[in-house]
């Protein structure tokens, strides 16, 4: 997944699944851990996902 797919996924959680902000934030942090910690890929500026 790239930046666009991550943003779309987080938007889907908020809009379609109506999850709480904390749940959306947890999903973002899980993705950041996957990319940075496991895959060693920097996503750059993550403030765009908020």
PDB file with SEQRES, HELIX, SHEET and CRYST1 records, atoms N, CA, C and O in Angstrom:
SEQRES   1 A   50  UNK UNK UNK UNK UNK UNK UNK UNK UNK UNK UNK UNK UNK          
SEQRES   2 A   50  UNK UNK UNK UNK UNK UNK UNK UNK UNK UNK UNK UNK UNK          
SEQRES   3 A   50  UNK UNK UNK UNK UNK UNK UNK UNK UNK UNK UNK UNK UNK          
SEQRES   4 A   50  UNK UNK UNK UNK UNK UNK UNK UNK UNK UNK UNK                  
HELIX    1 AA1 UNK A    3  UNK A   15  1                                  13    
HELIX    2 AA2 UNK A   21  UNK A   32  1                                  12    
HELIX    3 AA3 UNK A   33  UNK A   38  3                                   6    
HELIX    4 AA4 UNK A   46  UNK A   49  5                                   4    
CRYST1    1.000    1.000    1.000  90.00  90.00  90.00 P 1           1          
ATOM      1  N   UNK A   1       0.842  -1.181   0.000  1.00  0.00           N  
ATOM      2  CA  UNK A   1       0.000   0.000   0.000  1.00  0.00           C  
ATOM      3  C   UNK A   1       0.886   1.242   0.000  1.00  0.00           C  
ATOM      4  O   UNK A   1       1.959   1.268   0.602  1.00  0.00           O  
ATOM      5  N   UNK A   2       0.415   2.243  -0.677  1.00  0.00           N  
ATOM      6  CA  UNK A   2       1.110   3.522  -0.689  1.00  0.00           C  
ATOM      7  C   UNK A   2       0.368   4.537   0.169  1.00  0.00           C  
ATOM      8  O   UNK A   2      -0.578   4.195   0.878  1.00  0.00           O  
ATOM      9  N   UNK A   3       0.804   5.772   0.097  1.00  0.00           N  
ATOM     10  CA  UNK A   3       0.194   6.842   0.884  1.00  0.00           C  
ATOM     11  C   UNK A   3      -1.308   6.945   0.637  1.00  0.00           C  
ATOM     12  O   UNK A   3      -2.094   7.088   1.574  1.00  0.00           O  
ATOM     13  N   UNK A   4      -1.692   6.870  -0.619  1.00  0.00           N  
ATOM     14  CA  UNK A   4      -3.109   7.037  -0.985  1.00  0.00           C  
ATOM     15  C   UNK A   4      -3.973   5.923  -0.380  1.00  0.00           C  
ATOM     16  O   UNK A   4      -5.054   6.189   0.144  1.00  0.00           O  
ATOM     17  N   UNK A   5      -3.500   4.705  -0.453  1.00  0.00           N  
ATOM     18  CA  UNK A   5      -4.272   3.577   0.077  1.00  0.00           C  
ATOM     19  C   UNK A   5      -4.386   3.641   1.601  1.00  0.00           C  
ATOM     20  O   UNK A   5      -5.423   3.287   2.162  1.00  0.00           O  
ATOM     21  N   UNK A   6      -3.337   4.086   2.259  1.00  0.00           N  
ATOM     22  CA  UNK A   6      -3.396   4.218   3.717  1.00  0.00           C  
ATOM     23  C   UNK A   6      -4.402   5.286   4.101  1.00  0.00           C  
ATOM     24  O   UNK A   6      -5.213   5.089   5.007  1.00  0.00           O  
ATOM     25  N   UNK A   7      -4.351   6.421   3.411  1.00  0.00           N  
ATOM     26  CA  UNK A   7      -5.308   7.503   3.691  1.00  0.00           C  
ATOM     27  C   UNK A   7      -6.741   7.042   3.415  1.00  0.00           C  
ATOM     28  O   UNK A   7      -7.646   7.334   4.197  1.00  0.00           O  
ATOM     29  N   UNK A   8      -6.949   6.333   2.320  1.00  0.00           N  
ATOM     30  CA  UNK A   8      -8.286   5.810   1.999  1.00  0.00           C  
ATOM     31  C   UNK A   8      -8.770   4.828   3.056  1.00  0.00           C  
ATOM     32  O   UNK A   8      -9.943   4.846   3.429  1.00  0.00           O  
ATOM     33  N   UNK A   9      -7.870   3.964   3.546  1.00  0.00           N  
ATOM     34  CA  UNK A   9      -8.237   2.993   4.569  1.00  0.00           C  
ATOM     35  C   UNK A   9      -8.649   3.685   5.863  1.00  0.00           C  
ATOM     36  O   UNK A   9      -9.664   3.329   6.461  1.00  0.00           O  
ATOM     37  N   UNK A  10      -7.870   4.671   6.296  1.00  0.00           N  
ATOM     38  CA  UNK A  10      -8.198   5.389   7.523  1.00  0.00           C  
ATOM     39  C   UNK A  10      -9.495   6.178   7.377  1.00  0.00           C  
ATOM     40  O   UNK A  10     -10.277   6.270   8.323  1.00  0.00           O  
ATOM     41  N   UNK A  11      -9.722   6.742   6.202  1.00  0.00           N  
ATOM     42  CA  UNK A  11     -10.983   7.444   5.936  1.00  0.00           C  
ATOM     43  C   UNK A  11     -12.150   6.469   5.959  1.00  0.00           C  
ATOM     44  O   UNK A  11     -13.214   6.778   6.495  1.00  0.00           O  
ATOM     45  N   UNK A  12     -11.950   5.295   5.379  1.00  0.00           N  
ATOM     46  CA  UNK A  12     -12.987   4.247   5.402  1.00  0.00           C  
ATOM     47  C   UNK A  12     -13.354   3.881   6.837  1.00  0.00           C  
ATOM     48  O   UNK A  12     -14.532   3.721   7.156  1.00  0.00           O  
ATOM     49  N   UNK A  13     -12.353   3.749   7.698  1.00  0.00           N  
ATOM     50  CA  UNK A  13     -12.633   3.415   9.093  1.00  0.00           C  
ATOM     51  C   UNK A  13     -13.489   4.489   9.753  1.00  0.00           C  
ATOM     52  O   UNK A  13     -14.438   4.183  10.475  1.00  0.00           O  
ATOM     53  N   UNK A  14     -13.147   5.745   9.501  1.00  0.00           N  
ATOM     54  CA  UNK A  14     -13.854   6.853  10.147  1.00  0.00           C  
ATOM     55  C   UNK A  14     -15.247   7.057   9.577  1.00  0.00           C  
ATOM     56  O   UNK A  14     -16.200   7.260  10.330  1.00  0.00           O  
ATOM     57  N   UNK A  15     -15.378   7.008   8.261  1.00  0.00           N  
ATOM     58  CA  UNK A  15     -16.641   7.361   7.616  1.00  0.00           C  
ATOM     59  C   UNK A  15     -17.595   6.170   7.508  1.00  0.00           C  
ATOM     60  O   UNK A  15     -18.753   6.261   7.915  1.00  0.00           O  
ATOM     61  N   UNK A  16     -17.114   5.068   6.967  1.00  0.00           N  
ATOM     62  CA  UNK A  16     -17.995   3.925   6.717  1.00  0.00           C  
ATOM     63  C   UNK A  16     -18.187   3.034   7.942  1.00  0.00           C  
ATOM     64  O   UNK A  16     -19.298   2.582   8.219  1.00  0.00           O  
ATOM     65  N   UNK A  17     -17.107   2.785   8.667  1.00  0.00           N  
ATOM     66  CA  UNK A  17     -17.184   1.908   9.832  1.00  0.00           C  
ATOM     67  C   UNK A  17     -17.533   2.667  11.103  1.00  0.00           C  
ATOM     68  O   UNK A  17     -17.886   2.067  12.119  1.00  0.00           O  
ATOM     69  N   UNK A  18     -17.432   4.004  11.040  1.00  0.00           N  
ATOM     70  CA  UNK A  18     -17.769   4.883  12.156  1.00  0.00           C  
ATOM     71  C   UNK A  18     -17.039   4.513  13.449  1.00  0.00           C  
ATOM     72  O   UNK A  18     -17.630   4.477  14.529  1.00  0.00           O  
ATOM     73  N   UNK A  19     -15.737   4.237  13.310  1.00  0.00           N  
ATOM     74  CA  UNK A  19     -14.945   3.904  14.487  1.00  0.00           C  
ATOM     75  C   UNK A  19     -14.559   5.181  15.219  1.00  0.00           C  
ATOM     76  O   UNK A  19     -14.570   6.269  14.644  1.00  0.00           O  
ATOM     77  N   UNK A  20     -14.221   5.035  16.482  1.00  0.00           N  
ATOM     78  CA  UNK A  20     -13.794   6.172  17.290  1.00  0.00           C  
ATOM     79  C   UNK A  20     -12.437   6.676  16.802  1.00  0.00           C  
ATOM     80  O   UNK A  20     -11.689   5.954  16.143  1.00  0.00           O  
ATOM     81  N   UNK A  21     -12.142   7.916  17.137  1.00  0.00           N  
ATOM     82  CA  UNK A  21     -10.859   8.507  16.740  1.00  0.00           C  
ATOM     83  C   UNK A  21      -9.698   7.693  17.307  1.00  0.00           C  
ATOM     84  O   UNK A  21      -8.664   7.550  16.655  1.00  0.00           O  
ATOM     85  N   UNK A  22      -9.862   7.165  18.504  1.00  0.00           N  
ATOM     86  CA  UNK A  22      -8.796   6.362  19.112  1.00  0.00           C  
ATOM     87  C   UNK A  22      -8.540   5.091  18.311  1.00  0.00           C  
ATOM     88  O   UNK A  22      -7.396   4.654  18.189  1.00  0.00           O  
ATOM     89  N   UNK A  23      -9.586   4.502  17.772  1.00  0.00           N  
ATOM     90  CA  UNK A  23      -9.439   3.292  16.962  1.00  0.00           C  
ATOM     91  C   UNK A  23      -8.737   3.611  15.651  1.00  0.00           C  
ATOM     92  O   UNK A  23      -7.887   2.845  15.197  1.00  0.00           O  
ATOM     93  N   UNK A  24      -9.084   4.722  15.052  1.00  0.00           N  
ATOM     94  CA  UNK A  24      -8.432   5.151  13.819  1.00  0.00           C  
ATOM     95  C   UNK A  24      -6.954   5.440  14.082  1.00  0.00           C  
ATOM     96  O   UNK A  24      -6.092   5.089  13.275  1.00  0.00           O  
ATOM     97  N   UNK A  25      -6.672   6.073  15.202  1.00  0.00           N  
ATOM     98  CA  UNK A  25      -5.287   6.364  15.567  1.00  0.00           C  
ATOM     99  C   UNK A  25      -4.500   5.071  15.816  1.00  0.00           C  
ATOM    100  O   UNK A  25      -3.328   4.976  15.453  1.00  0.00           O  
ATOM    101  N   UNK A  26      -5.138   4.093  16.425  1.00  0.00           N  
ATOM    102  CA  UNK A  26      -4.477   2.807  16.665  1.00  0.00           C  
ATOM    103  C   UNK A  26      -4.162   2.106  15.340  1.00  0.00           C  
ATOM    104  O   UNK A  26      -3.099   1.503  15.193  1.00  0.00           O  
ATOM    105  N   UNK A  27      -5.072   2.186  14.393  1.00  0.00           N  
ATOM    106  CA  UNK A  27      -4.834   1.597  13.071  1.00  0.00           C  
ATOM    107  C   UNK A  27      -3.653   2.289  12.387  1.00  0.00           C  
ATOM    108  O   UNK A  27      -2.816   1.628  11.774  1.00  0.00           O  
ATOM    109  N   UNK A  28      -3.587   3.612  12.490  1.00  0.00           N  
ATOM    110  CA  UNK A  28      -2.465   4.350  11.909  1.00  0.00           C  
ATOM    111  C   UNK A  28      -1.156   3.926  12.557  1.00  0.00           C  
ATOM    112  O   UNK A  28      -0.172   3.679  11.860  1.00  0.00           O  
ATOM    113  N   UNK A  29      -1.134   3.840  13.876  1.00  0.00           N  
ATOM    114  CA  UNK A  29       0.088   3.449  14.572  1.00  0.00           C  
ATOM    115  C   UNK A  29       0.506   2.024  14.221  1.00  0.00           C  
ATOM    116  O   UNK A  29       1.700   1.740  14.129  1.00  0.00           O  
ATOM    117  N   UNK A  30      -0.446   1.134  14.028  1.00  0.00           N  
ATOM    118  CA  UNK A  30      -0.125  -0.234  13.618  1.00  0.00           C  
ATOM    119  C   UNK A  30       0.511  -0.234  12.227  1.00  0.00           C  
ATOM    120  O   UNK A  30       1.477  -0.957  11.986  1.00  0.00           O  
ATOM    121  N   UNK A  31      -0.023   0.566  11.325  1.00  0.00           N  
ATOM    122  CA  UNK A  31       0.554   0.661   9.986  1.00  0.00           C  
ATOM    123  C   UNK A  31       1.948   1.281  10.020  1.00  0.00           C  
ATOM    124  O   UNK A  31       2.842   0.850   9.292  1.00  0.00           O  
ATOM    125  N   UNK A  32       2.129   2.289  10.866  1.00  0.00           N  
ATOM    126  CA  UNK A  32       3.449   2.905  10.998  1.00  0.00           C  
ATOM    127  C   UNK A  32       4.465   1.898  11.526  1.00  0.00           C  
ATOM    128  O   UNK A  32       5.600   1.849  11.052  1.00  0.00           O  
ATOM    129  N   UNK A  33       4.058   1.099  12.503  1.00  0.00           N  
ATOM    130  CA  UNK A  33       4.958   0.072  13.026  1.00  0.00           C  
ATOM    131  C   UNK A  33       5.313  -0.936  11.934  1.00  0.00           C  
ATOM    132  O   UNK A  33       6.475  -1.314  11.784  1.00  0.00           O  
ATOM    133  N   UNK A  34       4.314  -1.365  11.179  1.00  0.00           N  
ATOM    134  CA  UNK A  34       4.561  -2.320  10.108  1.00  0.00           C  
ATOM    135  C   UNK A  34       5.569  -1.764   9.108  1.00  0.00           C  
ATOM    136  O   UNK A  34       6.553  -2.423   8.771  1.00  0.00           O  
ATOM    137  N   UNK A  35       5.317  -0.558   8.642  1.00  0.00           N  
ATOM    138  CA  UNK A  35       6.180   0.012   7.614  1.00  0.00           C  
ATOM    139  C   UNK A  35       7.561   0.374   8.142  1.00  0.00           C  
ATOM    140  O   UNK A  35       8.574   0.038   7.528  1.00  0.00           O  
ATOM    141  N   UNK A  36       7.599   1.063   9.284  1.00  0.00           N  
ATOM    142  CA  UNK A  36       8.895   1.528   9.799  1.00  0.00           C  
ATOM    143  C   UNK A  36       9.665   0.427  10.510  1.00  0.00           C  
ATOM    144  O   UNK A  36      10.864   0.263  10.284  1.00  0.00           O  
ATOM    145  N   UNK A  37       8.991  -0.324  11.361  1.00  0.00           N  
ATOM    146  CA  UNK A  37       9.671  -1.299  12.195  1.00  0.00           C  
ATOM    147  C   UNK A  37       9.946  -2.618  11.511  1.00  0.00           C  
ATOM    148  O   UNK A  37      11.010  -3.208  11.701  1.00  0.00           O  
ATOM    149  N   UNK A  38       9.006  -3.085  10.722  1.00  0.00           N  
ATOM    150  CA  UNK A  38       9.141  -4.409  10.111  1.00  0.00           C  
ATOM    151  C   UNK A  38       9.689  -4.314   8.688  1.00  0.00           C  
ATOM    152  O   UNK A  38      10.667  -4.984   8.354  1.00  0.00           O  
ATOM    153  N   UNK A  39       9.069  -3.492   7.857  1.00  0.00           N  
ATOM    154  CA  UNK A  39       9.452  -3.417   6.457  1.00  0.00           C  
ATOM    155  C   UNK A  39      10.596  -2.437   6.196  1.00  0.00           C  
ATOM    156  O   UNK A  39      11.183  -2.436   5.114  1.00  0.00           O  
ATOM    157  N   UNK A  40      10.913  -1.597   7.199  1.00  0.00           N  
ATOM    158  CA  UNK A  40      11.983  -0.589   7.067  1.00  0.00           C  
ATOM    159  C   UNK A  40      11.721   0.368   5.906  1.00  0.00           C  
ATOM    160  O   UNK A  40      12.628   0.722   5.153  1.00  0.00           O  
ATOM    161  N   UNK A  41      10.448   0.780   5.780  1.00  0.00           N  
ATOM    162  CA  UNK A  41      10.046   1.738   4.748  1.00  0.00           C  
ATOM    163  C   UNK A  41       9.527   2.991   5.454  1.00  0.00           C  
ATOM    164  O   UNK A  41       8.632   2.912   6.296  1.00  0.00           O  
ATOM    165  N   UNK A  42      10.093   4.143   5.105  1.00  0.00           N  
ATOM    166  CA  UNK A  42       9.649   5.388   5.708  1.00  0.00           C  
ATOM    167  C   UNK A  42       8.474   5.940   4.921  1.00  0.00           C  
ATOM    168  O   UNK A  42       8.553   6.103   3.703  1.00  0.00           O  
ATOM    169  N   UNK A  43       7.386   6.226   5.621  1.00  0.00           N  
ATOM    170  CA  UNK A  43       6.201   6.777   4.971  1.00  0.00           C  
ATOM    171  C   UNK A  43       6.252   8.282   4.809  1.00  0.00           C  
ATOM    172  O   UNK A  43       5.344   8.876   4.227  1.00  0.00           O  
ATOM    173  N   UNK A  44       7.290   8.897   5.312  1.00  0.00           N  
ATOM    174  CA  UNK A  44       7.407  10.341   5.185  1.00  0.00           C  
ATOM    175  C   UNK A  44       6.538  11.062   6.192  1.00  0.00           C  
ATOM    176  O   UNK A  44       6.443  10.645   7.346  1.00  0.00           O  
ATOM    177  N   UNK A  45       5.911  12.129   5.768  1.00  0.00           N  
ATOM    178  CA  UNK A  45       5.099  12.982   6.629  1.00  0.00           C  
ATOM    179  C   UNK A  45       3.753  12.302   6.890  1.00  0.00           C  
ATOM    180  O   UNK A  45       2.903  12.250   6.001  1.00  0.00           O  
ATOM    181  N   UNK A  46       3.560  11.787   8.088  1.00  0.00           N  
ATOM    182  CA  UNK A  46       2.317  11.076   8.415  1.00  0.00           C  
ATOM    183  C   UNK A  46       1.202  12.028   8.854  1.00  0.00           C  
ATOM    184  O   UNK A  46       0.071  11.589   9.065  1.00  0.00           O  
ATOM    185  N   UNK A  47       1.499  13.318   8.993  1.00  0.00           N  
ATOM    186  CA  UNK A  47       0.462  14.266   9.401  1.00  0.00           C  
ATOM    187  C   UNK A  47      -0.625  14.384   8.342  1.00  0.00           C  
ATOM    188  O   UNK A  47      -1.731  14.835   8.638  1.00  0.00           O  
ATOM    189  N   UNK A  48      -0.324  13.986   7.119  1.00  0.00           N  
ATOM    190  CA  UNK A  48      -1.326  14.016   6.051  1.00  0.00           C  
ATOM    191  C   UNK A  48      -2.438  12.993   6.269  1.00  0.00           C  
ATOM    192  O   UNK A  48      -3.500  13.094   5.656  1.00  0.00           O  
ATOM    193  N   UNK A  49      -2.201  12.002   7.143  1.00  0.00           N  
ATOM    194  CA  UNK A  49      -3.186  10.954   7.397  1.00  0.00           C  
ATOM    195  C   UNK A  49      -4.211  11.340   8.436  1.00  0.00           C  
ATOM    196  O   UNK A  49      -5.199  10.634   8.635  1.00  0.00           O  
ATOM    197  N   UNK A  50      -3.979  12.469   9.107  1.00  0.00           N  
ATOM    198  CA  UNK A  50      -4.890  12.875  10.188  1.00  0.00           C  
ATOM    199  C   UNK A  50      -6.172  13.420   9.606  1.00  0.00           C  
ATOM    200  O   UNK A  50      -7.069  13.816  10.351  1.00  0.00           O  
TER     201      UNK A  50                                                      
END                                                                             
